[in-house]
Amino acid sequence: MKFTKGLSYLACYLAANAAFASTPAKTLPTQKHEYKHTYLIKGEPHYKGAFQPEKPRNHFEVIGAGGIAKLNAGNSQLGVTSSETDTLHQTNSNSWNTLAGQLGVGYVYYFRNAQQYPEHVQWFSSIEPQLNLYQLSSNSIDGNVLRFNNPNFNQLTYDIPFHSTRLMLDAALTVATWKKLSLYAIAGIGNAWNRASYSDTSNASADCADQQISLNSHTNSNFVWEAGAGVNLALNDRFSLSLEYLYTDLGTIQTSWHGATGSITTPVISAPSFNVRSQTGLLGLHIAI
C-alpha cells in the first residue's frame, strides 16, 4: 500500500515538472541601476554615464582680429592770432574709413554648471579676462574751418591724420549659448597713445590762400574705456570666429602748437584739442592653446 502511494506521488511530481518545462518562460521585470549617482544642472537631476553633458575645459586662447571703425572728434577751436579764433567743424563723423586691428590673449573660465555645445539655451556659462592691443589708423579727421567762428566764412578745410594704439584689460562675459553659437558682452579699461597732426587747405574761392596753417604731430597718453558686444561661433574645440562691436572713448587729443603758419604776421597759435570716440566692427579668430 505504501509502495503504491510512493509511485503515485512520483508520477505526480514527474508530471508537474514536465508541465512546467513545457510552459514558455515569462520574462520578469528587472531594474537595471546603470547610474547610481546624480548631480543637478539648473535644478534638474542628471545621471552620470552616457547622458552626462561634456564639461568644457578652462583654457588660454590667442585672439587676432581686423575691421573698420569710424571716429567722432566733434568740434574744436583753433587760435590763429590774438584777434582770430576759428571753429573747426568735423564733417566726416559718420564715415567708416578707419582701419582697426586687434591682437590679444585671454583665459576662458567656465562656470560650474557649464556644458559644451548645449542643446538648450544656457545662460552665463563663462567669463574671459583678456589683455588686448588695439590699433586704429586713419588718414584723416576732416572738416570745415569757420574763420572768426563765422559759418559764412568757411573757405578753408582741415585735415587731421590720426593714429591710436591702446593696451586694454577687457572682460568678456558669455551671456547666452546655444549649441556652437554664443552671445557675449565685453568691457574694459586701459591706456591709449594717440598721435595727431593738423593742416588746412584753402578752397578754390578762398581770398586768403596764404593763411594756411600746418601743425606738427603730437602724441597724447590717455586713460580710456570701452564697451561692446559680440557673437562667437565655435568651429571645433580649438578654433572659433567672432564678430564684435566696440564703443571706445579715446580721451582728449591735441596737436602740437608748432608748425608752419604761412605769411601770418603775428601768429598766436592755440593748438586744437578733440575728444575722440570710436565705433569699431571686428572680425576675429580665436585659437585655444
C-alpha positions as CSV (number, residue, x, y, z in Angstrom):
1,M,0.0,0.0,0.0
2,K,2.8,2.4,0.9
3,F,4.7,1.4,-2.1
4,T,1.7,2.2,-4.3
5,K,1.3,5.7,-2.8
6,G,5.0,6.4,-3.4
7,L,4.7,5.5,-7.0
8,S,1.6,7.7,-7.2
9,Y,3.5,10.7,-5.7
10,L,6.4,10.2,-8.0
11,A,4.2,10.1,-11.0
12,C,2.5,13.4,-10.0
13,Y,5.9,15.0,-9.4
14,L,7.2,14.0,-12.8
15,A,4.0,15.2,-14.5
16,A,4.2,18.6,-12.8
17,N,7.8,19.0,-13.8
18,A,7.0,18.1,-17.4
19,A,4.1,20.6,-17.4
20,F,6.4,23.3,-16.0
21,A,9.1,22.6,-18.6
22,S,6.6,22.8,-21.5
23,T,5.3,26.2,-20.3
24,P,7.0,29.2,-22.1
25,A,9.2,31.1,-19.7
26,K,8.0,34.5,-18.6
27,T,10.4,37.4,-18.6
28,L,10.3,39.0,-15.2
29,P,10.6,42.8,-15.0
30,T,14.1,43.9,-13.9
31,Q,15.6,47.1,-12.8
32,K,19.0,48.0,-14.1
33,H,20.6,50.6,-11.9
34,E,23.1,51.7,-14.6
35,Y,23.6,55.1,-13.0
36,K,23.7,55.3,-9.2
37,H,24.8,58.9,-8.8
38,T,23.2,62.1,-9.9
39,Y,24.1,65.8,-10.0
40,L,22.0,68.9,-10.6
41,I,22.0,71.2,-13.6
42,K,19.7,74.2,-13.1
43,G,17.8,72.2,-10.5
44,E,17.2,69.2,-12.8
45,P,18.7,65.8,-12.0
46,H,21.2,64.4,-14.5
47,Y,22.8,61.0,-14.4
48,K,26.4,60.3,-14.7
49,G,27.3,58.0,-17.5
50,A,26.3,58.0,-21.2
51,F,24.0,61.0,-20.6
52,Q,26.4,63.2,-18.8
53,P,27.0,66.5,-20.6
54,E,30.6,67.1,-21.5
55,K,32.3,69.6,-19.2
56,P,34.4,72.1,-21.2
57,R,37.9,72.7,-20.1
58,N,39.2,76.1,-19.0
59,H,41.9,77.3,-21.4
60,F,44.0,80.1,-22.7
61,E,43.4,81.5,-26.2
62,V,45.1,83.8,-28.7
63,I,42.9,86.4,-30.4
64,G,43.5,88.2,-33.7
65,A,41.0,90.5,-35.4
66,G,40.7,93.1,-38.1
67,G,38.0,95.5,-39.1
68,I,36.9,99.1,-39.7
69,A,36.0,102.0,-37.4
70,K,34.5,105.5,-37.5
71,L,35.9,108.4,-35.5
72,N,33.9,111.2,-33.9
73,A,36.0,114.1,-32.8
74,G,33.4,116.7,-32.5
75,N,34.2,120.4,-33.0
76,S,37.2,122.4,-31.7
77,Q,38.7,125.8,-31.6
78,L,42.0,126.9,-33.3
79,G,43.6,130.1,-32.1
80,V,45.4,131.8,-35.0
81,T,46.2,135.4,-33.9
82,S,45.3,137.5,-30.9
83,S,42.2,138.6,-32.7
84,E,41.2,135.5,-34.7
85,T,39.9,132.2,-33.3
86,D,38.4,129.7,-35.8
87,T,35.9,126.9,-35.3
88,L,36.9,123.5,-36.6
89,H,33.7,121.7,-37.6
90,Q,34.0,118.0,-38.3
91,T,32.1,116.8,-41.4
92,N,33.1,113.0,-41.6
93,S,32.0,111.7,-38.2
94,N,29.8,109.1,-39.9
95,S,32.4,107.7,-42.2
96,W,33.7,104.1,-41.6
97,N,37.1,105.0,-43.1
98,T,39.5,103.9,-40.3
99,L,41.4,100.6,-40.3
100,A,41.3,98.7,-37.0
101,G,43.3,95.7,-35.7
102,Q,43.5,93.7,-32.5
103,L,45.9,91.2,-31.0
104,G,45.3,89.7,-27.6
105,V,45.4,86.8,-25.2
106,G,42.6,85.6,-22.9
107,Y,41.8,82.9,-20.3
108,V,38.4,81.3,-20.7
109,Y,36.9,80.2,-17.4
110,Y,33.7,78.1,-17.4
111,F,31.3,78.4,-14.5
112,R,30.4,75.2,-12.5
113,N,27.4,74.1,-14.5
114,A,28.6,75.0,-17.9
115,Q,28.0,72.5,-20.7
116,Q,29.8,72.2,-24.0
117,Y,27.6,72.8,-27.1
118,P,24.3,72.6,-25.1
119,E,21.1,71.7,-26.9
120,H,19.1,74.3,-25.0
121,V,20.0,77.9,-24.3
122,Q,22.5,78.1,-21.5
123,W,22.8,81.4,-19.6
124,F,26.1,83.0,-18.3
125,S,28.3,80.0,-18.9
126,S,31.8,81.6,-18.9
127,I,33.9,84.7,-18.4
128,E,37.1,85.6,-20.2
129,P,39.7,88.2,-18.9
130,Q,41.6,89.5,-21.9
131,L,44.7,91.6,-22.5
132,N,44.3,93.3,-25.9
133,L,46.4,95.6,-28.0
134,Y,44.3,97.6,-30.5
135,Q,45.4,99.8,-33.4
136,L,43.5,102.5,-35.2
137,S,44.9,104.2,-38.3
138,S,43.0,106.9,-40.0
139,N,44.2,109.0,-42.9
140,S,42.2,111.9,-41.6
141,I,39.6,113.5,-39.5
142,D,38.1,116.1,-41.9
143,G,36.1,119.3,-41.6
144,N,35.5,122.9,-42.3
145,V,37.4,125.9,-40.8
146,L,34.9,128.6,-39.9
147,R,37.1,131.6,-39.6
148,F,36.3,134.0,-36.8
149,N,33.7,131.5,-35.8
150,N,31.5,132.7,-38.7
151,P,29.7,129.9,-40.6
152,N,29.6,132.1,-43.7
153,F,33.4,132.4,-43.7
154,N,34.3,128.7,-44.4
155,Q,36.8,129.0,-47.2
156,L,39.2,126.5,-45.6
157,T,39.0,122.8,-44.9
158,Y,41.2,121.0,-42.3
159,D,42.7,117.5,-42.2
160,I,43.9,115.7,-39.0
161,P,45.8,112.4,-39.6
162,F,45.1,110.3,-36.6
163,H,46.7,107.1,-35.2
164,S,45.9,105.4,-31.9
165,T,47.5,102.4,-30.1
166,R,45.8,101.2,-26.9
167,L,46.5,98.5,-24.4
168,M,43.3,97.3,-22.7
169,L,42.3,94.9,-19.9
170,D,39.0,93.6,-21.0
171,A,36.5,91.1,-19.6
172,A,34.1,89.2,-22.0
173,L,31.1,87.6,-20.3
174,T,29.2,84.9,-22.2
175,V,25.5,85.9,-21.8
176,A,23.8,83.0,-23.7
177,T,25.0,79.9,-25.5
178,W,23.1,77.6,-27.9
179,K,25.0,74.7,-29.5
180,K,28.1,76.3,-31.0
181,L,26.8,79.9,-31.0
182,S,27.4,82.3,-28.1
183,L,26.5,85.9,-27.4
184,Y,28.7,87.9,-25.1
185,A,29.2,91.4,-23.6
186,I,32.7,92.9,-23.3
187,A,34.0,95.9,-21.4
188,G,37.4,97.2,-20.3
189,I,39.8,99.9,-19.3
190,G,43.3,100.8,-20.3
191,N,45.7,103.4,-21.8
192,A,45.9,104.8,-25.3
193,W,48.7,106.6,-27.1
194,N,47.0,108.9,-29.7
195,R,49.0,110.8,-32.3
196,A,47.6,113.7,-34.3
197,S,48.7,116.5,-36.6
198,Y,46.9,119.3,-38.4
199,S,46.8,121.0,-41.7
200,D,44.3,123.2,-43.5
201,T,43.8,123.9,-47.2
202,S,42.1,126.9,-48.9
203,N,39.1,126.2,-51.2
204,A,39.3,127.4,-54.8
205,S,37.4,130.5,-54.0
206,A,39.4,131.4,-50.9
207,D,40.5,135.0,-50.6
208,C,43.3,134.3,-48.2
209,A,45.3,131.4,-49.6
210,D,48.4,132.5,-47.7
211,Q,46.6,131.9,-44.3
212,Q,47.1,128.1,-44.4
213,I,48.4,126.5,-41.2
214,S,50.2,123.2,-40.7
215,L,50.9,121.9,-37.1
216,N,53.3,119.1,-36.2
217,S,52.1,115.8,-34.8
218,H,51.8,115.3,-31.1
219,T,51.3,112.1,-29.1
220,N,48.8,112.1,-26.2
221,S,48.7,109.5,-23.4
222,N,45.1,109.0,-22.1
223,F,43.1,106.7,-19.8
224,V,40.4,105.1,-22.0
225,W,37.4,102.8,-21.6
226,E,35.4,100.7,-23.9
227,A,32.3,98.5,-24.0
228,G,30.6,96.4,-26.6
229,A,29.0,93.1,-27.6
230,G,29.6,90.2,-30.0
231,V,28.7,86.8,-31.3
232,N,31.1,83.8,-31.3
233,L,30.8,80.7,-33.5
234,A,32.8,77.6,-32.4
235,L,34.2,75.8,-35.5
236,N,35.6,73.0,-33.3
237,D,37.3,72.6,-29.9
238,R,40.2,74.7,-30.9
239,F,39.1,77.4,-33.4
240,S,36.2,79.9,-33.3
241,L,35.2,83.0,-35.1
242,S,33.8,86.2,-33.5
243,L,32.0,89.3,-34.8
244,E,32.3,92.2,-32.3
245,Y,31.2,95.8,-31.9
246,L,33.2,98.1,-29.6
247,Y,32.5,101.7,-28.5
248,T,35.6,103.3,-27.2
249,D,36.2,106.7,-25.5
250,L,39.8,107.6,-26.5
251,G,40.0,110.7,-24.4
252,T,41.2,114.1,-25.5
253,I,43.8,114.6,-28.2
254,Q,45.7,117.7,-29.1
255,T,48.1,118.6,-31.9
256,S,51.4,120.4,-31.5
257,W,51.3,124.2,-31.4
258,H,54.5,124.3,-33.5
259,G,54.5,124.3,-37.3
260,A,54.2,126.4,-40.4
261,T,51.9,129.5,-40.3
262,G,52.3,130.8,-43.9
263,S,52.5,134.6,-44.1
264,I,50.6,135.3,-40.9
265,T,52.3,138.3,-39.4
266,T,52.0,137.8,-35.7
267,P,50.7,134.2,-35.2
268,V,49.4,133.2,-31.7
269,I,48.7,129.6,-32.2
270,S,46.4,127.8,-29.7
271,A,46.5,124.1,-30.6
272,P,43.1,122.5,-31.3
273,S,42.0,119.6,-29.0
274,F,39.4,117.0,-29.6
275,N,37.6,114.4,-27.5
276,V,37.8,111.4,-29.8
277,R,35.3,108.5,-29.7
278,S,35.4,105.4,-31.9
279,Q,33.0,102.8,-33.0
280,T,34.6,99.6,-34.3
281,G,33.5,96.4,-36.0
282,L,36.0,93.5,-35.7
283,L,36.0,90.0,-37.3
284,G,38.2,87.8,-35.1
285,L,39.8,84.4,-35.0
286,H,40.2,82.7,-31.6
287,I,42.7,79.8,-31.1
288,A,42.6,77.7,-28.0
289,I,46.0,76.8,-26.6
